[in-house]
Amino acid sequence: MGTQGQPKITYFVRFVIAYKVIQYQKRYNLTPRAAWLKLSKHRAFKSLMEEHFKNRADHLLENILGVATVDGYSGNIKDAKINFYKNHIRKIISEFPKLKIYTPKEYKEYLVKIKANKTRGIGSLKNPFKRTRKS
């Protein structure tokens, strides 16, 4: 028997959402909510949400991809993206507190550091050149 409740989100989807939201926060100097709303305008957002909602009802996917509507009775704005942020995205971001987003310059420095570490210790004993086979 399976577990009860909502189907679990895969690690891949959680990681991609957290990574992109944190990346948008850093790159555009936005709040997490504004970064999530900016991510929702990305061309690949639909496929990411399809992966997230693959085991759930179809109307949930339609709601999050649709536009905000105004409730006729109370006048409140019903926006599935904002509710999704409030209920899910904050928890997903908090799962990855030490996620490091590199700028291109930082990434190049990081690669240089990694390559420098390969010249020390047991990793330095490995031959970096491939030998050709004699057949």
DRENDREN-670476 format. One record per residue: y, z, x of N, C-alpha, C in turn; residue number from 1. Coordinates in steps of 0.05 Angstrom, whole numbers, always signed. Example, Ala and Ser with C-alpha at 12.3 -4.5 7.8 and 13.67 -1.06 7.14 Angstrom:
2
+--------+--------+--------+--------+--------+--------+--------+--------+--------+-----+
|    nc2 |    nc3 |    nc1 |   cac2 |   cac3 |   cac1 |    cc2 |    cc3 |    cc1 |   n |
+--------+--------+--------+--------+--------+--------+--------+--------+--------+-----+
|   -114 |   +156 |   +264 |    -90 |   +156 |   +246 |    -66 |   +156 |   +264 |   1 |
|    -45 |   +142 |   +257 |    -21 |   +143 |   +273 |     +1 |   +157 |   +258 |   2 |
+--------+--------+--------+--------+--------+--------+--------+--------+--------+-----+
***
This chain:
135
+--------+--------+--------+--------+--------+--------+--------+--------+--------+-----+
|    nc2 |    nc3 |    nc1 |   cac2 |   cac3 |   cac1 |    cc2 |    cc3 |    cc1 |   n |
+--------+--------+--------+--------+--------+--------+--------+--------+--------+-----+
|    -24 |     +0 |    +17 |     +0 |     +0 |     +0 |    +25 |     +0 |    +17 |   1 |
|    +45 |    -14 |     +8 |    +70 |    -15 |    +22 |    +88 |     +9 |    +16 |   2 |
|   +110 |     +9 |    +28 |   +129 |    +31 |    +23 |   +147 |    +23 |     -1 |   3 |
|   +156 |    +43 |    -14 |   +173 |    +38 |    -37 |   +202 |    +35 |    -28 |   4 |
|   +218 |    +23 |    -46 |   +246 |    +20 |    -40 |   +253 |     -8 |    -32 |   5 |
|   +277 |    -11 |    -21 |   +287 |    -37 |    -13 |   +272 |    -47 |    +11 |   6 |
|   +268 |    -74 |    +13 |   +256 |    -85 |    +37 |   +274 |    -79 |    +61 |   7 |
|   +261 |    -73 |    +84 |   +276 |    -66 |   +108 |   +288 |    -91 |   +120 |   8 |
|   +312 |    -88 |   +132 |   +325 |   -110 |   +146 |   +312 |   -112 |   +174 |   9 |
|   +308 |   -137 |   +183 |   +296 |   -140 |   +209 |   +315 |   -132 |   +231 |  10 |
|   +304 |   -124 |   +254 |   +321 |   -115 |   +276 |   +339 |   -138 |   +285 |  11 |
|   +329 |   -163 |   +285 |   +345 |   -185 |   +293 |   +371 |   -188 |   +276 |  12 |
|   +368 |   -186 |   +250 |   +391 |   -189 |   +232 |   +411 |   -166 |   +236 |  13 |
|   +400 |   -142 |   +239 |   +418 |   -119 |   +244 |   +433 |   -122 |   +270 |  14 |
|   +419 |   -131 |   +291 |   +432 |   -134 |   +317 |   +453 |   -156 |   +316 |  15 |
|   +447 |   -178 |   +304 |   +466 |   -200 |   +303 |   +491 |   -192 |   +288 |  16 |
|   +488 |   -178 |   +265 |   +511 |   -169 |   +250 |   +528 |   -150 |   +266 |  17 |
|   +515 |   -130 |   +278 |   +530 |   -110 |   +294 |   +544 |   -124 |   +318 |  18 |
|   +530 |   -142 |   +331 |   +541 |   -155 |   +355 |   +566 |   -171 |   +347 |  19 |
|   +563 |   -187 |   +326 |   +586 |   -205 |   +319 |   +610 |   -188 |   +308 |  20 |
|   +604 |   -167 |   +293 |   +627 |   -151 |   +283 |   +641 |   -138 |   +306 |  21 |
|   +626 |   -127 |   +325 |   +639 |   -113 |   +348 |   +653 |   -134 |   +365 |  22 |
|   +641 |   -158 |   +368 |   +654 |   -179 |   +383 |   +681 |   -187 |   +370 |  23 |
|   +681 |   -191 |   +344 |   +705 |   -198 |   +330 |   +726 |   -176 |   +332 |  24 |
|   +717 |   -151 |   +330 |   +736 |   -129 |   +333 |   +750 |   -130 |   +360 |  25 |
|   +734 |   -134 |   +381 |   +746 |   -135 |   +408 |   +763 |   -159 |   +412 |  26 |
|   +753 |   -183 |   +404 |   +767 |   -208 |   +410 |   +793 |   -210 |   +394 |  27 |
|   +793 |   -203 |   +368 |   +816 |   -208 |   +351 |   +831 |   -182 |   +345 |  28 |
|   +823 |   -160 |   +357 |   +836 |   -134 |   +353 |   +837 |   -127 |   +323 |  29 |
|   +814 |   -127 |   +310 |   +812 |   -122 |   +281 |   +797 |    -96 |   +276 |  30 |
|   +800 |    -86 |   +251 |   +784 |    -64 |   +242 |   +756 |    -74 |   +237 |  31 |
|   +736 |    -56 |   +236 |   +709 |    -66 |   +230 |   +706 |    -81 |   +204 |  32 |
|   +721 |    -71 |   +183 |   +719 |    -85 |   +157 |   +732 |   -113 |   +159 |  33 |
|   +755 |   -115 |   +172 |   +767 |   -142 |   +174 |   +750 |   -160 |   +191 |  34 |
|   +736 |   -149 |   +211 |   +719 |   -165 |   +228 |   +695 |   -175 |   +211 |  35 |
|   +684 |   -158 |   +194 |   +663 |   -166 |   +176 |   +672 |   -188 |   +157 |  36 |
|   +695 |   -186 |   +146 |   +705 |   -206 |   +128 |   +711 |   -232 |   +143 |  37 |
|   +719 |   -231 |   +168 |   +723 |   -255 |   +184 |   +696 |   -268 |   +190 |  38 |
|   +676 |   -251 |   +195 |   +649 |   -262 |   +200 |   +638 |   -276 |   +175 |  39 |
|   +646 |   -266 |   +152 |   +636 |   -278 |   +127 |   +647 |   -306 |   +122 |  40 |
|   +667 |   -314 |   +138 |   +678 |   -341 |   +135 |   +665 |   -360 |   +156 |  41 |
|   +648 |   -350 |   +173 |   +635 |   -366 |   +193 |   +614 |   -385 |   +180 |  42 |
|   +610 |   -408 |   +192 |   +593 |   -429 |   +180 |   +564 |   -420 |   +179 |  43 |
|   +555 |   -402 |   +197 |   +527 |   -393 |   +198 |   +523 |   -368 |   +181 |  44 |
|   +543 |   -358 |   +168 |   +541 |   -334 |   +152 |   +520 |   -337 |   +130 |  45 |
|   +519 |   -360 |   +118 |   +501 |   -365 |    +96 |   +472 |   -362 |   +105 |  46 |
|   +465 |   -374 |   +128 |   +438 |   -372 |   +138 |   +431 |   -344 |   +146 |  47 |
|   +450 |   -329 |   +157 |   +446 |   -301 |   +164 |   +440 |   -284 |   +140 |  48 |
|   +455 |   -289 |   +119 |   +451 |   -274 |    +94 |   +425 |   -282 |    +80 |  49 |
|   +418 |   -308 |    +83 |   +392 |   -317 |    +71 |   +369 |   -302 |    +85 |  50 |
|   +372 |   -298 |   +111 |   +351 |   -283 |   +126 |   +351 |   -254 |   +117 |  51 |
|   +374 |   -243 |   +112 |   +376 |   -215 |   +103 |   +365 |   -211 |    +75 |  52 |
|   +371 |   -230 |    +57 |   +363 |   -227 |    +29 |   +337 |   -242 |    +22 |  53 |
|   +320 |   -249 |    +42 |   +298 |   -267 |    +37 |   +277 |   -254 |    +19 |  54 |
|   +274 |   -228 |    +18 |   +254 |   -215 |     +1 |   +267 |   -202 |    -24 |  55 |
|   +291 |   -211 |    -31 |   +304 |   -198 |    -53 |   +312 |   -219 |    -74 |  56 |
|   +324 |   -210 |    -95 |   +332 |   -227 |   -117 |   +353 |   -248 |   -108 |  57 |
|   +352 |   -272 |   -120 |   +370 |   -293 |   -112 |   +399 |   -288 |   -119 |  58 |
|   +403 |   -273 |   -141 |   +431 |   -268 |   -149 |   +446 |   -251 |   -129 |  59 |
|   +432 |   -235 |   -113 |   +446 |   -219 |    -92 |   +458 |   -236 |    -71 |  60 |
|   +443 |   -257 |    -63 |   +454 |   -276 |    -43 |   +478 |   -291 |    -55 |  61 |
|   +476 |   -299 |    -80 |   +498 |   -314 |    -93 |   +523 |   -297 |    -95 |  62 |
|   +519 |   -271 |   -100 |   +542 |   -252 |   -102 |   +557 |   -250 |    -76 |  63 |
|   +541 |   -247 |    -54 |   +555 |   -242 |    -28 |   +567 |   -268 |    -18 |  64 |
|   +557 |   -291 |    -25 |   +568 |   -316 |    -16 |   +591 |   -325 |    -34 |  65 |
|   +593 |   -314 |    -58 |   +613 |   -322 |    -77 |   +640 |   -310 |    -72 |  66 |
|   +659 |   -315 |    -90 |   +686 |   -306 |    -88 |   +689 |   -280 |   -103 |  67 |
|   +709 |   -265 |    -96 |   +715 |   -239 |   -110 |   +724 |   -245 |   -139 |  68 |
|   +715 |   -228 |   -157 |   +723 |   -231 |   -185 |   +737 |   -205 |   -194 |  69 |
|   +752 |   -208 |   -216 |   +766 |   -185 |   -227 |   +752 |   -176 |   -252 |  70 |
|   +746 |   -150 |   -254 |   +733 |   -139 |   -278 |   +753 |   -140 |   -301 |  71 |
|   +745 |   -151 |   -323 |   +762 |   -155 |   -346 |   +771 |   -129 |   -359 |  72 |
|   +754 |   -109 |   -358 |   +761 |    -84 |   -372 |   +779 |    -66 |   -355 |  73 |
|   +771 |    -61 |   -330 |   +786 |    -41 |   -314 |   +806 |    -54 |   -295 |  74 |
|   +803 |    -80 |   -290 |   +822 |    -94 |   -272 |   +815 |    -90 |   -243 |  75 |
|   +792 |    -77 |   -237 |   +783 |    -73 |   -209 |   +772 |    -99 |   -198 |  76 |
|   +776 |   -102 |   -172 |   +765 |   -126 |   -158 |   +736 |   -120 |   -150 |  77 |
|   +719 |   -138 |   -159 |   +691 |   -136 |   -151 |   +686 |   -156 |   -129 |  78 |
|   +683 |   -145 |   -105 |   +677 |   -162 |    -82 |   +652 |   -152 |    -69 |  79 |
|   +631 |   -168 |    -70 |   +605 |   -160 |    -59 |   +606 |   -157 |    -29 |  80 |
|   +624 |   -171 |    -15 |   +626 |   -169 |    +14 |   +636 |   -141 |    +22 |  81 |
|   +656 |   -132 |     +7 |   +668 |   -106 |    +13 |   +648 |    -84 |     +7 |  82 |
|   +634 |    -86 |    -15 |   +613 |    -66 |    -22 |   +591 |    -67 |     -2 |  83 |
|   +583 |    -91 |     +7 |   +562 |    -93 |    +27 |   +570 |    -80 |    +53 |  84 |
|   +596 |    -83 |    +60 |   +606 |    -70 |    +84 |   +604 |    -40 |    +81 |  85 |
|   +613 |    -30 |    +58 |   +614 |     -1 |    +53 |   +586 |    +11 |    +53 |  86 |
|   +567 |     -3 |    +42 |   +540 |     +8 |    +39 |   +521 |     +3 |    +62 |  87 |
|   +526 |    -19 |    +78 |   +507 |    -27 |    +98 |   +518 |    -30 |   +126 |  88 |
|   +540 |    -44 |   +128 |   +550 |    -52 |   +154 |   +559 |    -28 |   +171 |  89 |
|   +571 |     -8 |   +159 |   +579 |    +15 |   +174 |   +555 |    +29 |   +187 |  90 |
|   +532 |    +30 |   +172 |   +508 |    +42 |   +183 |   +496 |    +25 |   +205 |  91 |
|   +497 |     -1 |   +201 |   +486 |    -19 |   +221 |   +501 |    -17 |   +248 |  92 |
|   +528 |    -16 |   +246 |   +544 |    -14 |   +270 |   +539 |    +12 |   +284 |  93 |
|   +535 |    +34 |   +269 |   +531 |    +60 |   +282 |   +503 |    +62 |   +295 |  94 |
|   +485 |    +43 |   +288 |   +458 |    +43 |   +301 |   +460 |    +33 |   +330 |  95 |
|   +481 |    +18 |   +337 |   +485 |     +6 |   +363 |   +510 |    +17 |   +376 |  96 |
|   +512 |    +43 |   +383 |   +537 |    +53 |   +394 |   +543 |    +44 |   +422 |  97 |
|   +522 |    +37 |   +438 |   +527 |    +30 |   +465 |   +525 |     +0 |   +470 |  98 |
|   +529 |    -16 |   +448 |   +528 |    -45 |   +450 |   +552 |    -55 |   +466 |  99 |
|   +547 |    -68 |   +488 |   +569 |    -78 |   +505 |   +574 |   -107 |   +500 | 100 |
|   +598 |   -114 |   +494 |   +606 |   -142 |   +490 |   +622 |   -150 |   +515 | 101 |
|   +612 |   -171 |   +528 |   +625 |   -180 |   +553 |   +644 |   -203 |   +547 | 102 |
|   +667 |   -202 |   +560 |   +684 |   -226 |   +561 |   +672 |   -244 |   +583 | 103 |
|   +679 |   -270 |   +583 |   +668 |   -288 |   +603 |   +672 |   -278 |   +632 | 104 |
|   +695 |   -267 |   +638 |   +701 |   -257 |   +665 |   +683 |   -233 |   +671 | 105 |
|   +680 |   -214 |   +652 |   +663 |   -191 |   +656 |   +634 |   -199 |   +659 | 106 |
|   +626 |   -220 |   +644 |   +598 |   -229 |   +646 |   +592 |   -241 |   +673 | 107 |
|   +611 |   -256 |   +685 |   +606 |   -267 |   +711 |   +604 |   -245 |   +732 | 108 |
|   +621 |   -224 |   +729 |   +619 |   -201 |   +748 |   +592 |   -187 |   +744 | 109 |
|   +583 |   -185 |   +720 |   +557 |   -172 |   +714 |   +534 |   -188 |   +727 | 110 |
|   +535 |   -215 |   +726 |   +514 |   -231 |   +738 |   +514 |   -228 |   +768 | 111 |
|   +538 |   -227 |   +780 |   +540 |   -223 |   +809 |   +527 |   -196 |   +817 | 112 |
|   +532 |   -176 |   +801 |   +521 |   -149 |   +806 |   +491 |   -149 |   +804 | 113 |
|   +480 |   -163 |   +784 |   +451 |   -165 |   +780 |   +439 |   -179 |   +804 | 114 |
|   +450 |   -202 |   +812 |   +440 |   -217 |   +835 |   +441 |   -200 |   +860 | 115 |
|   +461 |   -184 |   +864 |   +463 |   -167 |   +888 |   +441 |   -146 |   +888 | 116 |
|   +433 |   -136 |   +864 |   +412 |   -116 |   +863 |   +385 |   -128 |   +869 | 117 |
|   +381 |   -154 |   +866 |   +356 |   -167 |   +872 |   +350 |   -169 |   +902 | 118 |
|   +371 |   -164 |   +918 |   +367 |   -165 |   +947 |   +359 |   -138 |   +959 | 119 |
|   +357 |   -118 |   +942 |   +350 |    -91 |   +951 |   +324 |    -83 |   +937 | 120 |
|   +310 |    -64 |   +949 |   +287 |    -52 |   +936 |   +263 |    -71 |   +936 | 121 |
|   +244 |    -65 |   +918 |   +220 |    -81 |   +917 |   +224 |   -109 |   +907 | 122 |
|   +245 |   -114 |   +892 |   +251 |   -140 |   +883 |   +259 |   -159 |   +906 | 123 |
|   +267 |   -148 |   +928 |   +275 |   -166 |   +951 |   +250 |   -177 |   +965 | 124 |
|   +227 |   -165 |   +960 |   +202 |   -175 |   +973 |   +192 |   -200 |   +960 | 125 |
|   +201 |   -206 |   +936 |   +192 |   -229 |   +921 |   +204 |   -254 |   +934 | 126 |
|   +188 |   -274 |   +938 |   +198 |   -299 |   +951 |   +214 |   -315 |   +930 | 127 |
|   +240 |   -321 |   +934 |   +255 |   -335 |   +914 |   +249 |   -365 |   +913 | 128 |
|   +235 |   -375 |   +932 |   +229 |   -404 |   +933 |   +201 |   -409 |   +922 | 129 |
|   +199 |   -430 |   +906 |   +173 |   -437 |   +895 |   +158 |   -455 |   +915 | 130 |
|   +133 |   -450 |   +918 |   +117 |   -466 |   +936 |   +105 |   -489 |   +921 | 131 |
|   +104 |   -512 |   +933 |    +91 |   -535 |   +921 |    +62 |   -534 |   +925 | 132 |
|    +47 |   -542 |   +906 |    +17 |   -541 |   +908 |     +8 |   -566 |   +924 | 133 |
|    -12 |   -562 |   +939 |    -25 |   -584 |   +953 |    -50 |   -591 |   +938 | 134 |
|    -51 |   -615 |   +928 |    -76 |   -622 |   +913 |    -91 |   -645 |   +926 | 135 |
+--------+--------+--------+--------+--------+--------+--------+--------+--------+-----+
***
